[in-house]
Amino acid sequence: MLRRNIRLRREYLYRKSLEGKERLLYEKKRKIKEALAEGKPIPTELRNEEAALRQEIDLEDENTAIPRSHIDDEYAKATERDPKILLTTSRDPSAPLTQFVKELKFVFPNAERINRGGQVFYAAWEIGSYTLVLELKFVVLNAERINCGGQVVKKCVVNRTCCMGVNRKLSFGKGYKSMYYMLYGKIVHFNMLVISEIIESCRAHDYTDVILVHEHRGVPDGLVICHLPFGPTAYFELLNVVTRHDIKDKKAIGTMPEAPPHLILNNFKSKLGERTANILKHLFPMPKPDTKRIITFANQSDYISFRHHIYEKHGGPKSVELKEIGPRFEMRLYQIKLGTVDQTEAQNEWVLRPYMNTTKKQKFIGD
């Protein structure tokens, strides 16, 4: 599986490297077409290539004349099957973030939610002539008493040398956030599991997207959408988040439908706006014509408002009543990366520069 992913990634990067050559060839053909259509002489720099290029022009049709890019390859198979989304959070999420992610799970019809929990580590101990590697689900630095297999063992850590001659799962009382696995010997390797483990697992199980939700002091403030297997990855800032849990009157908002929704994408007119709309719309499967669920992404001054409604026709086809069922929030795009979220070396397609003098005057996504 690892070799296959490396090969596919190499082929993707090779196709991406050819885009510059294909774009240059397309511009040459376009200049020759314009010269022939207007009755003007062929440009001087193209006269040596004119015969070969004109022969290629005669063999092309409307579809083959347009150069294809890596953007076309990223979502080439999006219409063949429904999206399969993994939804998760940053580590050790707070209760408000967990509630928000629960609601997002119903927003995206084919999403599966997993809990990240606390820190996860790999550690290796050198015990005599042996090296033991264990996965650590909890890490604690300050615990006076640890319960191991029914026995209470006092903690003793000096110069990262752990004293406890057992290999069992440890547990601890309330008030401790994490824990060490203790063994006789000296720690020779200590490494934290990163997001690449999740991305690799999602590739192996045919997930199409991974969505990560971040927070600051219990308030959701970040949303990362990573398309698999090769990207892109879009980073959004979240603002003014109002969840269904925040509304006291549960009868007023009703239940959350799970049918694939109709999408309204408003004011995504620029090239970057079309790219952003392309990332968002492929998170949802094709809806049925009679579904009454509507999700809106409305862009205004590069702030994308998310709204979730259902509609009813109580008085006939001309009387439509909209009912907002939540959640609601605003999104602001600040980066698109040509790769997955675990690839720090991936090229940036677009990055927001908020501290430049002209940034406040420009609108990148729409009017």
N, C-alpha and C positions, 0 to 999 in steps of 0.2 A: 504493500500500500504506500509506503514512504517513497519508494523508487517511482511508482506511478505518479504520485503527486508532484515529485520533482520534475519528471518528464513533461507532464502537462503544463506546469508552471513555465518551464523553459520554452515550450512551444508557444505559449501565450505571449511571453516576452519577445520571442522572435517575430511573431505576427505584428506586435506593437512596434517593433523597430523598423518594419517595412512601411509604416504609414507615411513617413517623410518622403520616401522615394515615390510611393504611389500618389501622394498629393502633388509632388513636383511634376510627375508625368501627366496628371489630370490638368494642371494649369497650362502645360504646353499644348495639350489637345484643345483646351478651351480657346486659347489664343488663335490657333489655326482655324477652328470653327468660326470664330467671330470674323476673322479676316476673309474667309471664303464667303460668308453670308453677306458681308458689307461690300464685297468687291475690292477690298484693299490688298496691297501686297503682303506677302508672308513676312513676319518680322525677321530681321537679318539673322538673329541668333538661332533661329529655328529652321533656316533654309536647308541645312545639311541633313536634318532629321525629318523634314517635311514628308518625304515619300513614305517612310516607314510608319510615321504617325498617322498619315491619312489612310493607309491600309488598315490600321487598327481601328480608326474611327468608323470606317465602313462596316466593320464586323460587329460593332457594339450596338446594343439597344438601350432602352431607357434605364433598365436595371443595372446592366453591366458598366454603363458609362460613369456611374456615380461611385467614387471610391468608398470602400467600407473601412470602418475604424474599429478599435478595440471596444468602443462603446456598444457597437452592434453585437459583438461576440458575447459581452457580459450578460445580456438578457435575450440571447438568441432563442433559448429554449423555454422562455418564461411562459409562453402560451401553450406549451405542450402538456404541462402539469401544474397543479396548484402549488403555491408556495408552502414550504414547511419551515416554520420559524421557531428558533429557540430564544426564549425570553428569560433574562437573568439580570442580576443587580451587581453592584460593587460588593466587596466583602463586608460581612457583619452589618447587614442593612438594618435600619431602624424600623419601627412599626409603621410610620407613615409611608416610607418607601415601599415596604412590603404590601401595604394596602393598595398603593398606586399601581404596582406591578400586577397585582391580582386583577385590577380593572383593565389594564392593558391587555391581559391575556384574553379577555372577552372582546376587546376591540379588534384584534387580529384573529380571524376565525380559525386558522390552522396553527396557532401558537401553542407551544409547550413551555411551561415555566419550571425552572429549577432554582433551588435555593443555593446560594454560594456558601453561606455559613461563615465561620471564622477563618483564620489563617490555615493554609495547608502547606506543609513543608515536606521535603525529602531530607533525610539526614543519614550520614554514614558514620559508623563507629569502628574504630580499629581495636579489636579485642585479640591480643596476642598476634597470631599470624593470620587472623581472619578479619574481613571487612564486612560488616552487616549494614544493609540498607533497609530503612523502614520509611513508610509514609506516615507523617505526623499530622493528625487531624486537628490537634490543639497544641498550642505552645504557650507555656506560662513561665514567667520569669520570677514571680514572687508568690510562692505557695509554701507554707511552712509544713503542712501535713498533706500527704497524698495517699489515697486509698488504692491499693493494688491487690486484686484477687481476695478481698476481704481483710487484708492486712494493712495497717496504717504504717507508712514508711516516712521517716523524716527526710526532707530534702537536703542534699549536700552537694553543692556545685562550687568547685574551686578551679580557676583557670580553665573553664570549660571542660573539666573532667567530671563525669557524672558517676555517682556511686549508687548502684542498685543492681543486684545480680539476678534480675528477673526479666523475662520478655513477655509481658502481658499488657493488655490494654489498661490504661490508667483512668481513674475517674476522680472527681474532686467535688467538694461541696459548693453550695451557692456562694457567689461573691467572687469566684475566680473566673477569669475570662479565658484563659488558655493554660496549656500544660506541656511539660516535657515528657518524653519517653526516656526513662533512665536505664542505663546499663553500665556494667563495669567497663571501663575503657575510656578512650579519649576521642572526642568528636574530630574527625578529619575532613568532613565535608558537610556543608549546611546550605541548602538551596531552596528557595521558595518556588512553588509551582506558579506558572504564569498563565495568561489567557491563551497561549498557544496550545495548551492541552485541550481546552474546550473547543477551539477552532478545528484542531485535528480530529477530534471525536465527531464533530458535526459534519465534517467532510466525509468521514467514513460511513455515516448514517444518512447521507443524502439530504441534509438540511440545505435550504436555499438561502437563509438569512439568519444572522444572529443579532439580537437587539440587547444592548446593555444600557441600564438606567443607573445614573449616579445621583448623589445627593450631597447637600452641605447642611449639617446640623438638622437633619430630619426633613429638609425641604428638597424635593427632587429638582435638580438643576442641570442635568445633562442627559442626552440621549444619543447613543451611537448605533448606527445601522450599518452592519457589515454584510455585504452580499458574498455568497460563496459560489464557486470555490476560489476565485481569484480577486474578488473585489467588485466594485469600489466600496469604500467606507466613508460614510457621511457623518459628521459630528454636528450636533445641534445643541444649543443652549435652551433650557426650558425656563419659562417665565409664567407667573400668575397661574400656577397649577391649582385647580379646584377639582377634588375627587368626589365620587358619589358618597364616600364615607363622611365627607364634610357636611353633607346636607342632612338635616335632622328629619325632615318629613320624607320618609321612604316611600310612602304611597304616592307622593306627587311625581316622583321620577320613575316609578314602576320597576319592572324587571329589565335585565340587560338581554337583548336578543343576540343570538349567535349566528344568524344567517349572513352570508356574504353581502356586504353593503354596496349600494351605489356610491360612486365617488364624484365629488365636485372639486375640481382643481381650478382655482380662480387666480388670474393675473400671474401666470408663470410664462412670461412672453419672451424673455431673453434666452440666449443659448444656455446660460447657467440655470435659468428657471426651468427650461425644458429638461435639463439634466436632473435637477432636483425633483421635478414632478415624476420623472421616469423612475427614480429610486423609490419614491413614496408609493406610487400606484402599483408597483409589482410586489408589494407586501400583502395585497389582497387578491383573493381568487375572483373569478368571473361571477357576477351576481345573476340571479334569476330576474326576469323582467318584472315579476309581480312582488318582489321584496319591498318592504316598507321601511327599510333601514337606510339612512343616508349619513355619510361621513364627509365633512367639508374640510379642505385645506385652502384657506383664503389668504393670499399674500397681500400685505399692505406695508409699504416702506421696508421691505425685506424682513418683516416679522410675519410668520405664518401662523394664522389662528386655526386651531383644531377645534371642531365642533362635531357633536354626535347627536343626531336627531332620528326620530321616527315620525311618520306622517299617517294621518287618518283622513278618510273621506266620509264624513258623517252626513253631509247634505248633498251628495252627488259628486260627479267628477270635477265640477267647478269650485267646490268648497274644500280646500285642503287645509288641515290643521297640523302645524308642526309642534312637536314636543321634544324638548331637549332632555336627554337622559344621562349626559355626562360620560366620562370626565371631560373637562375643557382645559386648554392650556395654549400658550404661545410658544413658538419655536423660532430660533434664529440660527441659520446656517453659518458656521464659521470655518469649516474645512471640508474638503473632499480629497480623499487619498486614493491613488490608483493601486490598491492592494488591500489585504485584509488587515484587521485591527492589530494583529500580532506582529506585523512586518514594520518595524521601525524605519527600515531603509527604503520603504516604498516612496515613489514620487508623488508629490503633491500636485493635484490637478487644479485646485483653487484654494486660497487661504484668505480669510478676511484680515485686512490691515486696519484696525480701528483707530490707530493713532496718527494716520496720515491726514494731511490737511484737507484733501479732497474726498475723503471717505464719507463724510456727512452729506456731501452734495450728490453722491452717486447712489443709484439704485441698481443693484446687481441682478436681482431675480425678476423683477417686473417693473411696471410703470410706477 
